[in-house]
Amino acid sequence: MKKVAISEGLGDLGSFFQKRGYTVVPPDEADHSAALVVSGMTDDFTGVQKRSLKVPVVSAEGKTPQEVFEQVERVAEIQ
């Protein structure tokens, strides 16, 4: 089963992914997921991600749930 980590505050997105066969996990379990989905406000002011991750980070900012889902599917195929 596929896993996706979703940051807090994106709860509706979690149910969207669950309906499509994903297990949704918290961000601290992102290293074992297809991707980490963030709100877009997770970056610091320099635009550099504070935590080094082994998975792609997908920003949900300005995107529909379907667009975020498609982006996660694309990056999951690359891994």
Phi and psi in degrees as GROMACS dihedral restraints (atoms count N, CA, C in turn):
[ dihedral_restraints ]
;  ai    aj    ak    al  type     phi  dphi    fc
    3     4     5     6     1   -78.4    20    10
    4     5     6     7     1   147.2    20    10
    6     7     8     9     1  -122.9    20    10
    7     8     9    10     1   146.9    20    10
    9    10    11    12     1  -137.5    20    10
   10    11    12    13     1   137.4    20    10
   12    13    14    15     1   -96.7    20    10
   13    14    15    16     1   132.4    20    10
   15    16    17    18     1  -127.7    20    10
   16    17    18    19     1   128.3    20    10
   18    19    20    21     1   -65.2    20    10
   19    20    21    22     1   156.1    20    10
   21    22    23    24     1   -59.0    20    10
   22    23    24    25     1   149.7    20    10
   24    25    26    27     1    90.4    20    10
   25    26    27    28     1    -1.9    20    10
   27    28    29    30     1  -118.4    20    10
   28    29    30    31     1    37.4    20    10
   30    31    32    33     1   -54.8    20    10
   31    32    33    34     1   -41.5    20    10
   33    34    35    36     1   -63.4    20    10
   34    35    36    37     1   -31.7    20    10
   36    37    38    39     1   -66.3    20    10
   37    38    39    40     1   -35.4    20    10
   39    40    41    42     1   -59.6    20    10
   40    41    42    43     1   -46.1    20    10
   42    43    44    45     1   -67.6    20    10
   43    44    45    46     1   -32.1    20    10
   45    46    47    48     1   -60.4    20    10
   46    47    48    49     1   -46.3    20    10
   48    49    50    51     1   -68.9    20    10
   49    50    51    52     1   -38.9    20    10
   51    52    53    54     1   -61.2    20    10
   52    53    54    55     1   -39.2    20    10
   54    55    56    57     1   -65.7    20    10
   55    56    57    58     1   -16.9    20    10
   57    58    59    60     1  -106.9    20    10
   58    59    60    61     1    19.0    20    10
   60    61    62    63     1    91.5    20    10
   61    62    63    64     1     9.5    20    10
   63    64    65    66     1   -94.3    20    10
   64    65    66    67     1   147.8    20    10
   66    67    68    69     1   -92.3    20    10
   67    68    69    70     1   128.8    20    10
   69    70    71    72     1   -99.0    20    10
   70    71    72    73     1   128.0    20    10
   72    73    74    75     1  -123.6    20    10
   73    74    75    76     1   161.5    20    10
   75    76    77    78     1   -72.0    20    10
   76    77    78    79     1   160.6    20    10
   78    79    80    81     1   -55.8    20    10
   79    80    81    82     1   -30.0    20    10
   81    82    83    84     1   -71.1    20    10
   82    83    84    85     1    -7.0    20    10
   84    85    86    87     1  -108.9    20    10
   85    86    87    88     1    18.3    20    10
   87    88    89    90     1   -62.9    20    10
   88    89    90    91     1   -30.2    20    10
   90    91    92    93     1   -62.1    20    10
   91    92    93    94     1   -16.3    20    10
   93    94    95    96     1  -111.0    20    10
   94    95    96    97     1    25.2    20    10
   96    97    98    99     1  -121.9    20    10
   97    98    99   100     1   169.0    20    10
   99   100   101   102     1   -70.2    20    10
  100   101   102   103     1   -34.5    20    10
  102   103   104   105     1  -166.2    20    10
  103   104   105   106     1   163.7    20    10
  105   106   107   108     1  -111.2    20    10
  106   107   108   109     1   121.8    20    10
  108   109   110   111     1   -98.5    20    10
  109   110   111   112     1   125.4    20    10
  111   112   113   114     1  -119.4    20    10
  112   113   114   115     1   163.3    20    10
  114   115   116   117     1   -76.4    20    10
  115   116   117   118     1   -15.2    20    10
  117   118   119   120     1   104.9    20    10
  118   119   120   121     1   -12.7    20    10
  120   121   122   123     1  -101.5    20    10
  121   122   123   124     1    11.4    20    10
  123   124   125   126     1   -82.2    20    10
  124   125   126   127     1   -22.9    20    10
  126   127   128   129     1   -73.4    20    10
  127   128   129   130     1   149.1    20    10
  129   130   131   132     1   -78.5    20    10
  130   131   132   133     1  -179.9    20    10
  132   133   134   135     1   -66.7    20    10
  133   134   135   136     1   -15.9    20    10
  135   136   137   138     1   -88.6    20    10
  136   137   138   139     1    -6.8    20    10
  138   139   140   141     1    84.6    20    10
  139   140   141   142     1     9.8    20    10
  141   142   143   144     1   -99.2    20    10
  142   143   144   145     1   129.4    20    10
  144   145   146   147     1   -66.2    20    10
  145   146   147   148     1   132.1    20    10
  147   148   149   150     1   -72.7    20    10
  148   149   150   151     1   -31.4    20    10
  150   151   152   153     1  -108.9    20    10
  151   152   153   154     1   135.0    20    10
  153   154   155   156     1   -82.1    20    10
  154   155   156   157     1   120.7    20    10
  156   157   158   159     1  -113.5    20    10
  157   158   159   160     1   156.6    20    10
  159   160   161   162     1   -97.2    20    10
  160   161   162   163     1     3.7    20    10
  162   163   164   165     1  -126.8    20    10
  163   164   165   166     1   157.9    20    10
  165   166   167   168     1   -65.3    20    10
  166   167   168   169     1   147.5    20    10
  168   169   170   171     1  -105.6    20    10
  169   170   171   172     1   125.1    20    10
  171   172   173   174     1  -113.0    20    10
  172   173   174   175     1   125.5    20    10
  174   175   176   177     1   -86.8    20    10
  175   176   177   178     1   131.5    20    10
  177   178   179   180     1   -90.6    20    10
  178   179   180   181     1    -5.4    20    10
  180   181   182   183     1   -59.0    20    10
  181   182   183   184     1   122.9    20    10
  183   184   185   186     1    74.0    20    10
  184   185   186   187     1    10.2    20    10
  186   187   188   189     1  -114.1    20    10
  187   188   189   190     1   151.2    20    10
  189   190   191   192     1   -77.3    20    10
  190   191   192   193     1   160.6    20    10
  192   193   194   195     1   -55.0    20    10
  193   194   195   196     1   -38.3    20    10
  195   196   197   198     1   -63.7    20    10
  196   197   198   199     1   -40.9    20    10
  198   199   200   201     1   -64.8    20    10
  199   200   201   202     1   -40.8    20    10
  201   202   203   204     1   -64.5    20    10
  202   203   204   205     1   -44.8    20    10
  204   205   206   207     1   -58.1    20    10
  205   206   207   208     1   -46.7    20    10
  207   208   209   210     1   -63.2    20    10
  208   209   210   211     1   -37.6    20    10
  210   211   212   213     1   -67.3    20    10
  211   212   213   214     1   -41.8    20    10
  213   214   215   216     1   -63.0    20    10
  214   215   216   217     1   -41.8    20    10
  216   217   218   219     1   -60.5    20    10
  217   218   219   220     1   -41.0    20    10
  219   220   221   222     1   -64.1    20    10
  220   221   222   223     1   -46.8    20    10
  222   223   224   225     1   -70.9    20    10
  223   224   225   226     1   -28.4    20    10
  225   226   227   228     1   -67.9    20    10
  226   227   228   229     1   -33.3    20    10
  228   229   230   231     1   -67.6    20    10
  229   230   231   232     1   -32.8    20    10
  231   232   233   234     1   -71.8    20    10
  232   233   234   235     1   -32.9    20    10
